[in-house]
Amino acid sequence: MVEITGWICYTILVRITYKGVVIVGAEVKDSVDQSNPAAIDARAGYVYENRRYVGRKETVGYIAWDMAQSFNINSYSERFITSILKIGFSQQQVAEVIGGIWDIINDVMFATIVDKTRTRWGKFRPYLLFLAGPATIFVALYWLQPYFFPNTGTDDTVKFIFYLLLAIARETAETFRGISRGGLLATITPHPVDRTRLITVANFWSGFLGEKLPEQIMTVLIDLVGNNVIKLKSKPGSMPYLGLYSGMGVFTAIVSGFASLLFVMNTRERVMQSIERPSIMQGIRSIVNNKPVLLLTAADVLNSLKIGGGKSDYFIDVLNFASMVFFAGIPGGIVHPISYMIVPWFRRKYSSRFLYILNLSASTLSMVPVFLVGSIGGMHNGLYKKKLPMGLALAAQETFFMLFYGLGKVVPNEMYNESMDYCEWKNGYRTEAMTAVAKGLAAKLGNIMTKVLSIQLKKWFDYDQTLYSKGQKQSDKTQYFLFMQFTIIPVLTGMFQIIPIAFYDLSGKKREKMYAELLERRACMANTVTCGDVEAIANLAHEQMQTAEKNKDRKL
């Protein structure tokens, strides 16, 4: 039934997304005088045209690449570190602080390197190509760590040092790759409709084909072991649990790494970069004068202060039913394709600001009824310990949330991509790497604080790291805290990001005019470079670097 519903909804999705004429590899051959408002207005409709630059084969590759980003069991990494590898809470806090500081330092350095990159393979692809192998090896080593340090306690120093150094190595490789992934998506097509199509179709098929399949399989296996359906031949917490986590972790790392490499080898960047490389100061200025980026950054900072997570902790430590995530999600799985089907319609009818706030409200506030239902009966005898009532409450919440899931996957990405196009319009050059770093820098500071605080909360509420492997329950106080951490605490700490988004106004006529002018500039640049006139190219390069000064007091 789910598959049939998915196919029907996808057919409608494609028709809505492709409504109109599809032009493959279209080029702009006429010219528009930017000083002529009527000419610019005539091009304003460009933003709504259905131009397709990314072909079918490349789209399929992008879908596989998108799936690869979530083809993992990372949702169980915290449990792996705490209960399988057994890194102490205090050591985890130290690792979070040290890793976070290094993350901030290397972000700035690596962003500068990426923004100055100009190669025959593009600006971002080289880093995705050459770091694919090392990054996959680092992830595999992460899941194999318990084999290197068997039968060690939570305070083993050598194990902690290895864990910390590996975390730093993974962060170093992932910084280059993370910056490059975002930049590649922003430059894979010059047209906003084509980009929305690509993101929407990729997210739809990723979910439909099972990007979360490893996590779901892992969930079922944990339940079978935890409920003694699969009998362990050795004591709980020893090699059988270890083989489950390590085997799935290494397998998904290899598969996702291979899929990512195949796509990057067969794609290309289609938005031309400025001829001259922007300096560090120009990069900083391109962020400061970019209102959309500043607002999105503020939203990310406030979101980073959200204290939450805890889903797997609640399902395993309280309900002893990790598969709850699967069964409660069945009704939402039927609704899931519809959420992507309605994205193009919503994008045409409503602003990005409204859609962002709508999705955030739906995903966050829908957990309030779940908390209220679970709290019936109090801490010691509450319904939050019962599988059936909580399953029904979570199924209702998941179904409602899934109605807006597609918006949450598409709209924030498109808002960031539009802000990078605004950077090009405002300054004459693009600084994807520096902007991505600046956008995430302050948020990472917040994440360090909230992760350290989340670990400390577990200590305050007496979470015992040894009970899981022994098959024993946490105390009532600890169980109720895990329930709160999953439901109401994220609501109370996560709604503030709406505030900066309320001021985001890159939509309507502003957005239309921006893309009309960008169309003209890109066509002019393509013609100049194609002609090969050295003097003309030099003049164009100089003119690009002067765009920021010309647009200093200009508004869309």
C-alpha positions, -999 to 999 in steps of 0.1 A, spaced: 0 0 0 28 24 9 46 16 -24 15 22 -45 8 55 -27 44 65 -32 43 59 -70 10 77 -74 22 107 -54 56 108 -72 38 109 -106 18 139 -94 49 154 -79 68 152 -112 39 167 -131 37 196 -107 74 202 -106 78 200 -144 47 219 -153 56 240 -183 83 237 -209 115 219 -199 146 233 -216 178 213 -213 210 232 -214 193 264 -223 215 294 -230 207 330 -229 218 347 -260 202 381 -258 213 409 -235 195 431 -211 205 466 -200 205 466 -162 199 504 -163 165 497 -180 139 488 -154 115 476 -180 140 452 -195 148 438 -160 110 434 -153 107 415 -186 132 390 -173 116 387 -138 96 357 -149 128 338 -154 126 327 -118 94 307 -125 105 291 -158 111 254 -157 146 252 -171 165 219 -166 202 218 -165 207 186 -145 199 156 -167 182 123 -158 214 103 -152 229 130 -130 197 133 -111 197 96 -104 233 99 -92 223 129 -70 195 108 -54 220 81 -46 243 107 -31 215 122 -11 207 87 3 243 82 11 243 111 35 218 94 57 227 58 50 242 52 85 234 43 121 245 76 135 214 79 156 229 52 178 264 68 180 257 83 214 246 49 228 276 33 211 300 57 228 283 55 262 274 19 265 295 -1 240 328 18 238 322 31 273 338 65 272 330 82 306 307 111 308 334 135 320 357 124 292 329 129 267 325 164 279 362 171 275 361 156 240 332 178 230 350 209 241 383 201 225 366 188 193 344 219 192 373 243 195 392 225 168 361 225 146 358 263 149 395 269 142 397 246 111 364 260 97 379 294 92 412 281 77 396 255 54 368 279 42 395 303 30 413 275 11 381 263 -6 369 298 -16 402 304 -33 401 271 -52 399 272 -90 405 240 -108 395 223 -140 373 200 -119 356 230 -102 358 246 -68 342 219 -46 345 186 -64 383 181 -58 377 179 -20 348 155 -23 368 133 -47 401 131 -29 388 129 7 362 102 0 386 73 8 401 88 40 367 98 53 353 63 48 383 48 66 379 72 96 342 62 100 351 25 98 377 29 125 352 48 147 329 18 148 358 -7 153 373 11 183 359 -14 209 379 -42 192 411 -22 198 403 -17 235 384 -47 248 374 -50 284 384 -15 294 366 8 318 351 42 314 382 60 325 408 42 303 432 70 293 447 53 262 413 45 248 401 81 254 432 96 236 426 73 206 389 83 206 398 120 207 425 119 180 402 99 157 374 124 164 397 153 154 408 135 122 371 128 113 362 164 119 391 177 97 380 156 67 344 163 73 349 201 74 363 200 38 336 177 27 308 195 45 317 228 30 321 213 -4 287 194 -3 269 226 4 288 245 -23 282 218 -49 245 219 -43 245 257 -47 264 255 -80 251 223 -96 225 243 -115 221 281 -121 183 280 -120 162 281 -87 133 259 -101 157 233 -113 174 233 -79 141 230 -61 132 201 -84 165 183 -77 162 187 -39 126 177 -38 129 146 -61 161 135 -43 145 138 -8 114 120 -20 132 90 -35 158 89 -6 130 84 18 110 61 -5 139 38 -13 151 35 23 179 60 33 170 51 69 170 13 62 202 6 81 188 25 111 155 6 109 173 -28 107 195 -18 136 164 -9 156 147 -43 150 179 -62 159 184 -42 191 149 -51 201 153 -88 193 185 -89 213 171 -68 242 140 -89 245 159 -122 243 142 -132 210 178 -136 198 197 -154 225 232 -141 232 259 -168 235 279 -146 258 270 -122 285 251 -90 275 272 -61 265 300 -82 253 309 -93 217 273 -99 203 262 -64 210 296 -52 198 294 -71 165 259 -57 159 270 -20 163 304 -24 146 292 -46 117 264 -22 107 286 8 112 314 -4 90 290 -17 63 271 16 60 303 36 59 316 16 29 283 17 10 277 54 15 313 63 7 312 44 -26 278 59 -36 291 94 -28 322 89 -48 304 77 -79 281 107 -80 309 133 -75 329 116 -103 300 121 -127 286 156 -119 299 191 -125 295 227 -113 274 250 -135 276 283 -118 307 301 -128 328 316 -101 343 351 -103 375 354 -123 394 369 -94 396 351 -61 380 371 -33 403 381 -4 396 371 32 383 406 39 360 405 9 347 372 21 339 387 55 323 417 39 301 394 17 287 379 49 282 412 68 262 428 39 241 396 33 209 401 52 194 367 43 226 349 56 227 369 88 191 360 95 196 323 87 227 323 109 208 338 138 182 311 134 209 284 134 224 298 166 191 298 184 184 263 171 218 251 184 207 261 219 178 235 218 183 208 243 168 175 230 175 143 212 170 113 235 147 94 211 167 62 212 174 66 249 136 69 256 127 40 233 154 16 246 159 26 283 122 34 291 100 14 267 126 -13 260 112 -11 224 136 5 200 112 -6 171 87 20 184 102 44 159 93 20 131 57 11 142 47 46 152 60 58 119 38 35 97 9 60 93 34 88 87 51 67 60 19 67 40 16 105 43 53 110 37 51 111 -2 23 137 -1 46 161 18 69 162 -13 39 164 -37 27 196 -22 61 214 -20 60 230 -55 24 242 -49 35 257 -15 66 273 -30 45 291 -57 18 302 -32 37 312 -1 69 328 9 99 309 22 95 327 55 60 314 60 69 279 50 99 278 73 78 289 103 50 265 93 73 235 93 91 245 125 58 249 143 44 216 131 75 196 140 81 212 174 47 219 189 33 185 179 53 170 207 33 188 234 3 165 233 27 135 234 42 149 266 8 155 282 -4 120 274 27 104 287 26 124 319 -8 110 329 -2 89 360 29 108 372 66 99 373 62 65 389 31 51 371 29 73 341 17 63 306 51 72 293 62 37 304 34 20 284 40 9 248 4 10 235 -7 45 246 26 60 237 26 42 204 -8 57 195 2 92 206 35 90 187 18 77 156 -6 106 156 22 131 161 44 115 134 15 115 109 8 152 115 45 160 113 50 141 81 25 163 63 51 191 64 82 169 63 89 178 26 89 215 34 114 210 61 138 191 38 135 215 8 127 251 20 157 256 44 181 244 18 166 266 -8 167 296 15 205 291 19 210 286 -18 190 318 -25 212 336 0 243 326 -19 227 339 -51 220 371 -32 257 372 -23 266 370 -60 241 397 -69 253 420 -41 291 415 -44 298 401 -79 314 370 -65 304 339 -44 319 329 -11 301 296 -4 328 282 19 333 313 40 295 318 43 289 282 53 315 285 80 303 318 93 267 304 93 278 274 113 304 290 135 283 305 162 259 276 160 288 252 168 296 272 199 260 267 210 261 230 201 292 226 223 274 241 252 242 221 247 260 188 242 280 193 274 248 203 292 229 173 279 257 150 292 257 168 325 219 164 328 223 127 325 248 127 353 224 149 375 195 125 368 217 95 378 219 78 344 239 45 349 261 36 320 265 0 331 228 -10 332 221 -13 295 247 -41 290 234 -58 321 198 -57 308 186 -37 338 163 -6 340 171 29 350 154 45 380 119 62 377 135 96 380 160 89 352 133 74 330 110 104 333 139 127 326 146 107 293 110 111 284 111 149 290 143 152 271 126 135 241 93 155 242 89 187 261 125 200 266 131 205 228 98 224 226 107 248 254 142 254 240 137 252 203 110 277 193 132 308 195 146 303 160 113 316 146 123 352 156 150 360 130 131 341 103 102 365 108 124 392 92 135 372 61 121 389 30 139 376 0 108 366 -19 82 380 -44 94 409 -65 127 411 -47 136 375 -56 123 379 -92 144 410 -98 176 394 -83 174 364 -106 166 385 -136 198 406 -130 219 375 -123 207 359 -155 221 389 -174 254 390 -156 260 353 -161 252 355 -197 276 384 -201 304 365 -183 299 334 -204 301 354 -236 332 373 -225 351 342 -214 340 323 -245 354 350 -268 388 347 -251 396 385 -254 422 389 -226 416 426 -222 378 421 -220 382 393 -194 405 415 -173 379 443 -174 352 419 -165 372 406 -135 378 442 -123 341 450 -127 330 420 -107 351 430 -78 336 465 -79 300 452 -77 298 454 -40 307 491 -40 281 498 -67 254 480 -48 264 494 -14 233 516 -10 212 497 -36 182 476 -26 162 451 -45 
